Amino acid sequence: MRHGKKFNHLGRKAAHRKAMLANMACSLIEHKRIKTTLAKAKALRVYIEPLITKSKNDTTHSRRVVFSYLKQKEAITELFGDISSKVSERNGGYTRILKLSNRLGDNAQMSLIELVDYNTEYSTNVIKTKKARRRGGKKVSNSDASISTVDIPLAEVVEETPAAEVVEEVNDAKESKEDSEGSKADDKEKK
């Protein structure tokens, strides 16, 4: 029975689970997004969001508390430096979980967990400016004008040639080929 057990144990003992979550948290801090299973992503969100909140207050005590969870100096430096400055205005919800398709091997539900402030596609703070579009289409500049093509109706381009003229051209080509072969033979006889 699971009385009072409110978090996912992820099929691991306590030490293995803590080490795995610490490693995943360091990877998330370093790469800003990681791909993992949905259950691990949800467990990681519960694990890392209080640590990000602690990083807003840059004191020796908060650094030591976070270091007791993460155990990597580079991750601590990144968390208290760049990440804490980006999330200083945010009161929570530092991560986003996006569901992906199932994994081929065991059909596990995959997801992408990322830091919200580092994804510019979904950010509402970034103002996107649209380019002005015209109904008339694209204007041709002077350099492109020399390359532009002239619209000629297809009927004017295709000229009909009678079949007799085509046959005569083929016969002329054969005769010229035979003449060139004959002259080569004459040159060999002279030598």
Secondary structure by P-SEA (a helix, b strand, c coil): cccccccccccccaaaaaaaaaaaaaaaaaccbbbbcaaaaaaaaaccaaaaaaaccccaaaaaaaaaccccaaaaaaaaccccccccccccccbbbbbbccccccccbbbbbbcccccccccccbbbbbcccccccccccccccccbbbbbcccccbbbbcaaaaaaaaaaaaaaaaaaaaaaaaaaaac
